[in-house]
Amino acid sequence: MASVRAGLLIPSSNTTIEAEYYRFGPEGMTWHFARLPLAAVTRQEIEAQDTVIEAATTLLAAARPHAVLLCQSAASFVMGGEYDRSVSARMTAASGVPALTGAAAMADALRALGARRIALATPFAPDVVAATELYFRQHGVVPVRSIGLAVASNFDIAGVAGARLSAMVAEVGGPDVDAVV
């Protein structure tokens, strides 16, 4: 099978994405990463990292990816739905290939699955949880319940134990939702 290359823009403080994509990605796919400066999931840090997205995407384009993905759903949640369109267009211009955001991909996947009512289990602080709920509502998906761990440090988000994540999913899930995000 010929290799398909995906370019991923990830937060500088993320310690899980590379391993997860290689572990769960399809055979024949290669992943190429560029890092964006981000230590905390806050509007201020997301706005600061946004200033270097074109430069990072241009560097990533040297690997000739077939598509580019902003692997930071919180950026879209915090900055809003118009941000998806804007940053995707900027990434496409910088790379010459289709680009999208992780949040837009999640919203598209939920619609494709017919999930209209969801529960949210997040590591985020209350303001980011509220922004996440609004983002999904604006994309035609209704958050019925949400839980957040109030973690702002992006590095610390990776340290949330798998058992805690499973407990969160069990806590917010139920027969009245189509999916847990």
Residue frames as qw, qx, qy, qz and C-alpha x, y, z in Angstrom:
[[0.000, 0.890, 0.457, 0.000, 0.00, 0.00, 0.00],
 [0.375, 0.528, -0.039, 0.761, 1.35, 3.43, -0.91],
 [0.336, -0.345, -0.504, 0.717, 2.02, 5.72, 2.01],
 [0.064, -0.829, -0.349, -0.433, -0.41, 8.50, 2.73],
 [0.417, 0.019, -0.379, 0.826, 1.19, 11.37, 4.62],
 [0.261, -0.852, -0.413, -0.188, -0.73, 13.49, 7.12],
 [0.305, 0.354, -0.312, 0.827, 0.66, 16.68, 8.58],
 [0.490, -0.699, -0.522, 0.011, -0.36, 17.45, 12.14],
 [0.080, 0.580, -0.268, 0.765, 0.05, 20.71, 14.03],
 [0.678, -0.479, -0.550, 0.093, 0.17, 19.90, 17.73],
 [0.332, -0.919, 0.091, -0.193, 0.67, 21.88, 20.94],
 [0.354, 0.626, -0.615, 0.323, 4.30, 22.06, 22.08],
 [0.334, -0.398, 0.676, -0.523, 3.34, 20.69, 25.49],
 [0.908, 0.034, 0.000, -0.418, 1.44, 17.65, 24.18],
 [0.172, -0.500, 0.849, -0.002, 3.09, 14.34, 25.02],
 [0.613, 0.108, 0.749, -0.227, 0.48, 11.89, 23.69],
 [0.641, 0.599, 0.025, -0.478, -0.57, 12.70, 20.13],
 [0.316, 0.572, -0.709, -0.264, 2.39, 11.19, 18.26],
 [0.138, -0.138, 0.971, -0.140, 2.08, 7.82, 20.03],
 [0.536, 0.362, 0.583, -0.493, -1.72, 7.78, 19.67],
 [0.591, 0.614, -0.188, -0.489, -1.72, 8.44, 15.94],
 [0.285, 0.448, -0.834, -0.149, 0.86, 5.75, 15.29],
 [0.240, -0.019, 0.918, -0.316, -0.98, 3.32, 17.57],
 [0.465, 0.459, 0.637, -0.409, -4.50, 3.89, 16.25],
 [0.353, 0.617, -0.269, -0.650, -3.91, 5.19, 12.72],
 [0.920, 0.325, 0.129, -0.174, -4.48, 3.05, 9.65],
 [0.739, -0.190, 0.461, 0.453, -1.70, 0.96, 8.16],
 [0.540, 0.439, 0.407, 0.592, 0.15, 2.72, 5.38],
 [0.041, -0.950, -0.160, -0.264, -0.34, 6.16, 6.90],
 [0.603, -0.016, -0.298, 0.740, 2.58, 8.24, 8.08],
 [0.252, -0.915, -0.312, 0.040, 2.27, 11.14, 10.46],
 [0.519, 0.293, -0.088, 0.798, 4.41, 14.27, 10.30],
 [0.374, -0.787, -0.444, 0.210, 4.34, 16.70, 13.20],
 [0.259, 0.464, -0.130, 0.837, 5.03, 20.37, 13.80],
 [0.377, -0.513, -0.627, 0.450, 4.61, 21.96, 17.20],
 [0.047, -0.742, -0.182, -0.643, 2.83, 25.17, 18.12],
 [0.189, 0.188, -0.597, 0.756, 3.73, 27.00, 21.36],
 [0.598, -0.493, -0.215, -0.594, 1.10, 26.28, 24.01],
 [0.189, 0.178, -0.828, 0.497, 1.41, 25.53, 27.71],
 [0.217, 0.280, 0.703, -0.616, -2.11, 26.25, 28.95],
 [0.075, 0.491, 0.763, 0.414, -5.55, 25.92, 27.39],
 [0.032, -0.682, -0.349, 0.642, -6.49, 29.60, 27.60],
 [0.458, 0.847, 0.268, 0.024, -7.67, 32.15, 25.06],
 [0.080, -0.919, 0.325, 0.208, -4.48, 34.17, 25.54],
 [0.464, -0.394, 0.737, 0.292, -2.19, 31.22, 24.76],
 [0.609, 0.435, 0.646, 0.150, -4.32, 30.08, 21.82],
 [0.306, 0.944, 0.088, -0.082, -4.24, 33.59, 20.35],
 [0.225, -0.784, 0.517, 0.259, -0.45, 33.70, 20.80],
 [0.557, -0.113, 0.775, 0.277, 0.08, 30.34, 19.06],
 [0.572, 0.684, 0.449, -0.059, -2.22, 31.40, 16.25],
 [0.137, 0.916, -0.234, -0.297, 0.41, 33.92, 15.12],
 [0.153, -0.551, 0.775, 0.269, 2.81, 31.11, 14.11],
 [0.778, 0.225, 0.554, -0.193, 0.38, 28.70, 12.44],
 [0.676, 0.721, -0.089, -0.126, 1.34, 29.68, 8.87],
 [0.103, 0.739, -0.665, 0.036, 5.06, 29.37, 9.61],
 [0.511, -0.240, 0.807, -0.175, 4.62, 25.95, 11.24],
 [0.789, 0.426, 0.386, -0.215, 2.40, 24.78, 8.38],
 [0.494, 0.794, -0.336, -0.114, 4.95, 25.94, 5.81],
 [0.126, -0.560, 0.815, -0.078, 7.65, 23.91, 7.56],
 [0.658, 0.050, 0.710, -0.245, 5.32, 20.91, 7.72],
 [0.716, 0.620, 0.041, -0.317, 4.61, 21.24, 3.99],
 [0.152, 0.673, -0.705, -0.164, 8.21, 20.20, 3.26],
 [0.390, -0.117, 0.907, -0.109, 7.16, 16.63, 4.18],
 [0.325, 0.054, -0.614, -0.717, 4.59, 16.85, 1.33],
 [0.300, 0.198, 0.827, -0.432, 1.56, 15.81, 3.35],
 [0.010, -0.376, -0.779, -0.502, -1.66, 14.98, 1.56],
 [0.334, -0.780, -0.353, -0.395, -3.62, 16.94, 4.18],
 [0.234, 0.262, -0.517, 0.780, -2.94, 19.00, 7.32],
 [0.526, -0.633, -0.543, -0.166, -4.84, 18.85, 10.62],
 [0.090, -0.564, 0.406, -0.714, -4.77, 21.25, 13.56],
 [0.637, -0.243, -0.726, 0.088, -4.76, 18.71, 16.41],
 [0.133, -0.087, -0.524, 0.837, -6.05, 21.01, 19.08],
 [0.137, -0.612, -0.719, -0.300, -9.81, 20.95, 19.41],
 [0.300, -0.685, -0.415, 0.517, -9.71, 23.46, 22.27],
 [0.189, -0.193, 0.231, 0.935, -8.43, 26.15, 19.89],
 [0.173, -0.323, -0.629, -0.686, -11.64, 25.91, 17.86],
 [0.365, -0.626, -0.681, 0.104, -13.83, 25.59, 20.94],
 [0.332, -0.577, -0.242, 0.706, -12.35, 28.73, 22.50],
 [0.103, -0.256, 0.307, 0.911, -12.02, 30.78, 19.31],
 [0.556, 0.452, 0.324, -0.618, -15.37, 29.74, 17.79],
 [0.756, 0.355, 0.547, 0.061, -16.67, 28.19, 14.59],
 [0.440, 0.894, -0.066, -0.047, -15.51, 30.99, 12.29],
 [0.289, -0.728, 0.607, 0.134, -11.98, 30.21, 13.48],
 [0.750, 0.041, 0.649, 0.118, -12.24, 26.75, 11.89],
 [0.627, 0.715, 0.286, 0.117, -12.90, 28.23, 8.47],
 [0.092, 0.965, -0.247, 0.009, -10.26, 30.93, 8.83],
 [0.423, -0.620, 0.654, 0.098, -7.43, 28.79, 10.19],
 [0.779, 0.181, 0.588, 0.123, -8.19, 25.97, 7.76],
 [0.542, 0.826, 0.117, 0.098, -7.97, 28.40, 4.84],
 [0.074, -0.900, 0.431, 0.000, -4.69, 29.81, 6.17],
 [0.626, -0.354, 0.688, 0.096, -3.24, 26.31, 6.63],
 [0.761, 0.462, 0.441, 0.114, -4.33, 25.31, 3.12],
 [0.349, 0.929, -0.103, 0.059, -2.69, 28.42, 1.68],
 [0.256, -0.785, 0.564, 0.001, 0.54, 27.73, 3.58],
 [0.589, -0.235, 0.770, 0.065, 0.70, 24.02, 2.68],
 [0.343, 0.326, -0.594, -0.651, -1.02, 23.77, -0.68],
 [0.294, -0.136, -0.939, -0.118, -3.14, 20.84, 0.55],
 [0.517, -0.603, -0.394, -0.464, -6.54, 20.50, 2.24],
 [0.202, 0.167, -0.661, 0.703, -6.54, 21.43, 5.92],
 [0.550, -0.584, -0.410, -0.434, -9.02, 21.10, 8.76],
 [0.203, -0.523, 0.555, -0.615, -9.28, 21.37, 12.50],
 [0.156, -0.021, -0.964, 0.216, -9.76, 18.57, 15.00],
 [0.294, 0.295, 0.558, -0.717, -12.94, 20.17, 16.33],
 [0.561, 0.374, -0.227, -0.703, -14.49, 20.46, 12.86],
 [0.405, 0.191, -0.874, -0.186, -13.59, 16.82, 12.20],
 [0.036, 0.142, 0.878, -0.456, -15.33, 15.81, 15.45],
 [0.441, 0.376, 0.274, -0.768, -18.46, 17.79, 14.57],
 [0.540, 0.354, -0.533, -0.547, -18.50, 16.27, 11.07],
 [0.256, 0.096, -0.961, 0.052, -18.05, 12.76, 12.51],
 [0.223, 0.232, 0.718, -0.617, -20.90, 13.25, 14.97],
 [0.552, 0.412, -0.015, -0.724, -23.21, 14.41, 12.17],
 [0.464, 0.317, -0.751, -0.345, -22.13, 11.48, 9.96],
 [0.149, -0.031, -0.957, 0.246, -22.98, 9.10, 12.79],
 [0.378, -0.560, -0.541, -0.502, -26.35, 10.76, 13.31],
 [0.454, -0.378, -0.572, 0.569, -25.42, 11.80, 16.85],
 [0.051, -0.720, -0.257, -0.642, -27.62, 14.78, 17.72],
 [0.554, -0.773, 0.079, -0.299, -27.47, 14.64, 21.53],
 [0.686, 0.309, -0.521, 0.403, -24.11, 14.20, 23.23],
 [0.635, -0.764, -0.033, 0.115, -22.47, 14.19, 26.62],
 [0.423, 0.757, -0.361, 0.344, -19.08, 15.85, 27.06],
 [0.822, -0.512, -0.003, 0.249, -16.27, 14.46, 29.22],
 [0.475, 0.765, -0.162, 0.403, -13.36, 16.91, 29.12],
 [0.666, -0.198, -0.341, 0.633, -10.22, 17.78, 31.02],
 [0.217, 0.523, 0.112, 0.817, -11.00, 21.48, 30.57],
 [0.060, -0.177, -0.455, 0.870, -11.63, 24.38, 32.93],
 [0.268, 0.595, 0.669, -0.356, -15.25, 25.61, 33.23],
 [0.258, 0.707, -0.093, -0.651, -14.85, 28.46, 30.70],
 [0.125, 0.347, -0.796, -0.479, -13.47, 26.07, 28.08],
 [0.178, 0.278, 0.941, -0.078, -16.24, 23.53, 28.83],
 [0.306, 0.687, 0.392, -0.529, -18.82, 26.30, 28.23],
 [0.229, 0.623, -0.435, -0.609, -17.10, 27.25, 24.96],
 [0.053, -0.114, 0.961, 0.245, -17.08, 23.57, 23.93],
 [0.283, 0.482, 0.779, -0.282, -20.82, 23.28, 24.57],
 [0.309, 0.741, 0.063, -0.593, -21.48, 26.40, 22.50],
 [0.069, 0.460, -0.718, -0.518, -19.28, 25.15, 19.66],
 [0.120, 0.125, 0.975, 0.139, -21.21, 21.90, 19.36],
 [0.293, 0.637, 0.566, -0.433, -24.59, 23.66, 19.61],
 [0.246, 0.709, -0.216, -0.624, -23.52, 25.92, 16.74],
 [0.152, 0.324, -0.841, -0.406, -22.76, 22.75, 14.74],
 [0.703, -0.073, -0.362, -0.608, -26.20, 21.24, 15.31],
 [0.637, -0.083, -0.743, 0.190, -25.23, 18.90, 18.13],
 [0.463, -0.720, -0.006, -0.517, -26.83, 19.36, 21.56],
 [0.314, 0.232, -0.780, 0.489, -24.71, 18.77, 24.67],
 [0.635, -0.549, -0.448, -0.308, -27.07, 17.25, 27.24],
 [0.710, -0.693, 0.023, 0.121, -24.47, 16.98, 30.03],
 [0.516, 0.676, -0.375, 0.369, -20.87, 18.00, 30.55],
 [0.761, -0.613, 0.011, 0.210, -18.12, 17.24, 32.99],
 [0.466, 0.753, -0.300, 0.354, -14.76, 18.94, 33.17],
 [0.810, -0.270, -0.323, 0.409, -11.71, 18.32, 35.33],
 [0.149, -0.988, 0.002, 0.032, -10.70, 22.01, 35.47],
 [0.728, -0.264, 0.285, 0.564, -7.20, 21.29, 34.16],
 [0.292, 0.923, -0.042, -0.247, -5.65, 24.28, 32.36],
 [0.221, -0.638, 0.666, 0.318, -2.10, 22.96, 31.88],
 [0.780, 0.417, -0.309, -0.351, -1.89, 21.22, 28.53],
 [0.301, 0.414, -0.843, 0.167, 0.98, 19.05, 29.81],
 [0.306, -0.100, 0.771, -0.550, -1.15, 17.94, 32.78],
 [0.765, 0.225, -0.008, -0.603, -4.06, 17.00, 30.54],
 [0.655, 0.356, -0.657, -0.116, -1.94, 14.12, 29.23],
 [0.104, 0.265, -0.848, 0.448, -1.47, 12.89, 32.80],
 [0.693, -0.105, 0.217, -0.680, -5.16, 12.18, 33.41],
 [0.293, -0.190, 0.937, -0.029, -5.30, 8.46, 34.15],
 [0.308, -0.049, -0.775, -0.549, -7.18, 6.13, 31.84],
 [0.211, -0.404, -0.862, 0.222, -9.32, 4.92, 34.74],
 [0.047, 0.483, 0.315, -0.816, -10.39, 8.51, 35.42],
 [0.256, 0.208, -0.467, -0.820, -11.30, 8.99, 31.77],
 [0.301, -0.205, -0.899, -0.244, -13.39, 5.79, 31.81],
 [0.129, -0.470, -0.705, 0.515, -15.14, 6.93, 34.98],
 [0.138, 0.385, 0.003, -0.913, -15.96, 10.29, 33.37],
 [0.315, 0.029, -0.691, -0.650, -17.48, 8.60, 30.34],
 [0.290, -0.348, -0.890, 0.051, -19.60, 6.36, 32.59],
 [0.078, -0.439, -0.491, 0.748, -20.66, 9.36, 34.65],
 [0.243, 0.402, -0.078, -0.880, -21.93, 11.48, 31.75],
 [0.209, 0.019, -0.828, -0.520, -23.15, 8.74, 29.42],
 [0.407, 0.226, 0.690, -0.555, -26.68, 7.47, 29.39],
 [0.392, 0.401, 0.803, 0.202, -29.60, 6.37, 27.23],
 [0.212, 0.885, 0.321, -0.262, -30.58, 9.97, 26.50],
 [0.023, 0.791, -0.408, -0.454, -27.40, 10.69, 24.50],
 [0.874, 0.474, -0.065, -0.089, -26.21, 9.36, 21.17],
 [0.756, 0.343, -0.301, 0.469, -22.50, 9.68, 21.94],
 [0.537, -0.789, -0.004, 0.299, -20.00, 10.70, 24.59],
 [0.546, 0.721, -0.133, 0.406, -17.33, 13.10, 23.38]]
